[in-house]
């Protein structure tokens, strides 16, 4: 999959039918992302908006650089047309100038939107397929990954090597489902459309906007292959033995609450299709997980179904426990949720003490709230040393530990503040 000196991941976007609510654009077999121009912002920086003209008749595409895991992630070229596919969106991204240390995790978020040609008037794509091609590794320590917000469904090969998980993220203040696909460490040579075991196709309907994240991770050793080219091409590919996943479980919520000597885990599904059971998995290092317990699923449901599981942590010696939920369908396929974090330790019984860690922080700060704040509405705020708010978020039913991304903040001293039912607690942290 690699070309020249770049290790290349290609993401191909296929459009089967495109009509717009404003322009009456006719369906097209392929959307063309080429010849971009910087519309606003600083090239390569967060907030930069690029216009791709005529992706379809009377339709332009706008791509915004939304966020990145740290300032060590850079865009060398927003659309590298000299290799790969001329009609594809092909950003070149590097982490630490291509040399990533062990146990690294990096990414960049892109927002895709469609507008009427030459304007900023939104227009809707009724149906399109997004194919991630050649999601693999460097043959050593590196895994590529990509994730997409709110797809309708997705397809993988029967013998897929991709690890699939279900997450939720706040996008414009709305909690949105996200599908994440992690490739193997194996390096597949060249951009091979026949390597269906390292590709997936997602389907979207009636969309004007979606968010994509492209990134990579390293395991216990470093790599010099963290200079990657990603490619998004609006056209389709065939699978040998495709498995259609219509997202059998739509998870409405998943929470973890510390309750004296146990952790209460609760989750709610908004719909289920042929679901067999759920496995609660736990870890003390955030990497290696074991089964904590199993809960049988309702199976098939079109309305909300509530589940719960309690894990005894009275004999646990770890300071922090990580939980995730695995849903398993009747064919044995499974998906993972986002990770919930529980901090074990004595807390101030007055209910006005929080614990913010790690301190100093680099990418994110985790905030552990008092026991009597859990499952309540909690506002989290981060202030600079001069009192200016730099991060604000709110959880309607707060977990014991929540995380705030601080990767883009300048190094220095900050104050973390949590507010619940008129009670306020705060702590100083240092951003490295």
N, C-alpha and C positions, 0 to 999 in steps of 0.2 A: 504494500500500500504506500510505500515511501517513494518520493521523487526528489531528485537532487540531494541537498543536504538536509532537507526537512523530513521529519517523520510526520506522516500525513494521516489525519482522520477525515473522512469525507462524510458529510451529512447531506442526503439528497431529499429534496422536497418535491413530491409529485402532486400536481393539481389535475384532478379528473374533471371537475366541473366548477366553473367560477362565474357567478353572476353577482351584480352589485345592486345594493338597495337604491343607489342614487343614479348610476350611470347606465344601467341595462347592458353592461358588458357581456359579450357572448362567451360561452364556454371555450376554453383553450386547452390544448393537450399539454402545454408546458408554460411555466412562468419563467421569464428571463431576468435574472439579477446580474446586471453588468453596467459598466460606465457610471459608477456612483459619484455624487458630488456632495461635499460637506455643506449641509444646510444651516446648521447652527452649532455653537460650541467650539471647543478646541479639538483638533484632529487627534484621535486616539485616546482622549480623556473621557472620563465619566460624564454623561450628559450630551456628548456629541451625537448629532443626528445626521444621518446620511440618506439622501434621496436616490433611489434606483428608478430611473424613468422607464415607463412603458413595460412594466413587468407583465401586463396584459393590456388589451386595447382599452385606452382611456383610464388606466389604473397605474399609479405609481406605488412603489413600496418604500416605506420609511423604516430604517433600522437605527435604533438608539442604543448606545453603550450605556447600560443601566448601572452596573456595579461590578466590582471585582473583589476577590478575597483579600488582596493586599496590594500595596504599591509596587511589590516585586513582580506583579503580572502586567505585561505590556503588550500592546498591539503594534507589531512591526508594520503590518500592511492590512488595511481594512478589507481589501479585495485583491488577492494575488491572482492575476489573470494570466501570468506567464507559464503556469503549469496547471494540471488538473483539467477543469472544464470551464470554458469561456462564459457559459451561461449561468454558472453557479456563483453563489455568494461564498467567497473563500478568504476568510480572515486568517492572517498569520499571527499566532499568539505565542509569547515566550514567558517562561517563569525563571527568574534569577538568571537571565541571559542564557537560558538553556541548560544550566547545571543545577538540578534540584537535589537537595540533601535527602537523606532517609526520612521517612515518616512525614512527608510533605503532602499538602492538599491545596490545590489552587484552582481558580475558575474565573470566568467572566460571564456576565449576564447580558444578553441582547434582547431587546423588545422589538418584535416585528409588528407592523401595522400597515393597513392598506388605505390609500386615499385616492380621491378623484385626481386625475392627471393635472399636474401643475398647481394643485391647491393643497390645503390641509383638511379638506372635508372628508370625514371617514366614509368608507364604503365597505361592504361586507362580502367575504368569500363564503359561498354557501357550502362548498365541500372541497377539501384538499387533503392529500395524504403527504405525510412527512416521513421520509425514509432516511434513517441514520445508517450510513454505509461505512464498513471497515472500522468498527469500534474495537480496537485491539490494544496491544502494548508494545513495549520496546524489546521484548525477548528477555528482559531481565527483571527489573524492579517496578516498572511503571505500568499503570492501568489508565487508559483513557476512560472518560465517562461523559455522558450528555444527559440532560434532563429537560423535560418539556411540560408546560403548564396546561392542565385541563383538556387532555385529548378525549375524544369520544370512545376510541378503542385503539388497539394496536395488534400487530401481527409479528410473530417471530417464527424462525425455522424450528422444525421438530427437534433438531439436534443443536439448538442454540447454545452458544458459549457465553451469552450475555446474562449477567445477573440483574434481575429486575426488582425494583422496590417502589413502594407507594409512599409519597411524602405529602405534607401540606406546608404551604408557605403563604405569608402575607404579601399580596400583590395589590398595590393601591388601596391598602387597608382592608382588603377582603381575603379571607382564608381560602386559598385555592388548592385543589389537588394537583399533584405533580408526579410524573412518572420519571424515574431515574434508571438509566441503563449503564452498567459498568462492564467494560470489555475485559477479556483475559489478558494476562501478561504476554502471551504469545504474539509475536510480530507476524502479521500476514503480509506477504510481499505484494507491493504495488496496490493500486486501487482496483480490486477485483470484484466485479458485480456478481460473480459466481460464488463468492465467499459468504453465502447467506447465513452461515452460523454466527457471523459477527455483524449482522444488520437487523434492523427492525423498522416497521412502517406503522406510523400512527395516523389516525383519521380524525379530522376536525370538521365540524359542521357549523355553519352560520357564525363565522368568526371574522372579526375585524382586527383582532389582536391576539398574540400569544407571546410567551416568554420562553427563551431557550438559554440554557447554561451549558457551556463547554469547558471541560477542565481535565485534570489528571491527578493521580495520587502516586506516591511511592511507598514501598514497604520498608523493609529493614536495611536497605542499601540505597545509595545515591544513584543518579542517572545523569548522563550528559545529553539526554534526548528530550529535554523539556522545551524544545522549540518546535511547535506543532502548527500545521496548517489544517484548518477545518473548512469544510465545503458544504454548502447547502444548495441543492439543485432541485428545481420543481419539476420532477418527472418520476415515473414509477418503474418498479422492477418486479420480476416474478420470483416466487419462492418455490422450492422443490416440493416440500411437504409443509405448507403453512399451518400454523396454529393461530386461530383467531381468538383474541382475548377481548371480551366486551366488558372488562373490568368487573369480574363477578362480585366483588365486594366494593361497595361505595361507602367508605368510612366517613361518618359525619363528625366524630370526635374520638380522641384517645387521650386519657389523662392518667397520671400517677400521683398519688397522695400518700405522704407518710402519716400513719395512724398508730402512734405509740411504737409497738414492737413489730409492726407489719406495714407493708406497702399495699394500699388498695389501688388496683388498676381497673379502670372502667372504660368501656368503649361502646359506641353506638354506630350501627350501620343504617344507612338510609335505604339500601336495597341489597339483595343477595341473589346470586344465580349459581346453583349447584355447588354451594360451599359445604365442605366437610367439617372442618374444625379450625380452631385458632390455637396457636402455641405462643405462650408468653416466654420470651427469651430474656436472660439477664447476663450482665457482664460486670466485672470489677475494674476493667481497664478500657472499656469502650471498643475493644477489638475482638476479643475472644468471648463468644456467647455460649451459654448452656441453657437447656430447657428448664424453666421454672415450673411449668404446668401446662395443662391442656384444657380447653373448653370446647365442647361440641357446639357446632353452629346450628341455627334454625334450618338452614339449607337453601330455601327459596322464599324470598319475601320482597314485597314492593313498598313496605312502609318501615318505619323505624323499629329497630330491635336493639335492646340494651343487654350488655354483657358485663360481668365483673369477675375479678380474680384477686385473691389476697395472698401475698407472699410474706412468709415469716422471715424477718431480718434480725431477730433477737440474737442469733449466734453469728451474724455476719461481722467480720473484722474489718471490712473495707470502709473507707471514709465516704466513698461515692459508689453508687450502684446505677448502672445503665439498664434501661428496659426498652424492649421493642416488641412489636406484635407481628406474628407471621400468620397470614390467612392461607389456608390450604383448601384447594377445591377437590372434587371427587376423583379427578384424574391425577392427583398428586402434585400439580403445579402450585407454586406458592408465591406470595408477595409479602414484602416487609413494609412496615410503617416507619415513620420518623422515630427518633430515639428520645425517650424521656429520661431525665436525670433526677436521682434522689440522693440527697446528701444526708449521711448518717452522723448524728452527733447531737449534743445537747444544745438546745436553743433557749434564748431568754424567754421565760414563761410570761413575762409582762406583755409579750406580743408586739414589741416595737423594735426588734433587732433583726437586721438582715445580714447575710453573709455573701459578699461579692468576691468571686475568685475565677480564674487565677489572678493573682495580684503580685507583680505586674501582669497585664494582659496584652496579647498580641492580636489575635483574630476575633475573639469573642469573650465577653464577660458573662459568667453565670451568676444568677442572683437567687439565693435560697431565702424564702420568706418564712415567717413564723407559722407554726402549725395551725393557728386559728384564722389565718388568712387564706388557707388553701381552699380552692373551689369557690372563691369569691372574686369579685371584680377588683383587680389591682392595676394601678397605673405605674409604669416604670419610666423614669426620666434620668437622663444623663446630662450633666452640666459641665461646662468648661470652668477653669479656675476663676474666671471673671464673671461667672454667673449666667453665661449664655447657654440656653438649651441646645444640645447637639443631637440628641436622640430622644424620641418619645414614642412609647407604645403602650397598649392596654390589652389586658386579658380579661374576658368576661368571667371565665372560670379558671383561675390561675392554678397551674401546677405548683408543686413544692419548689421546683427549680426551673427558671426560665432563662433564656440566653438572649443577649443583645450583641449584634455584630458591631465591632469597633475597628475593623481592619482598615477602614479608610480614614480614621481619625488621626490627627497629628500627634506625635508623641508628647506626653506631658501629664499633668495632674488633672483628674476629673472627679466629680462627685456623682455617685449613684444614689438615686432617691426612689423609694417605693411608697405608694399611698394606697391605703385600704380603709374605707369607711371612716375617714377623718383622721386615722392614725398615719403617722409619717415616720419613716426610718431611712437613714442614709449612711453611706460609707464612702471613704476616699479610695480611689484606685489610681494606679499609674498605667498609662498606655505606653508600651515600648515602641 
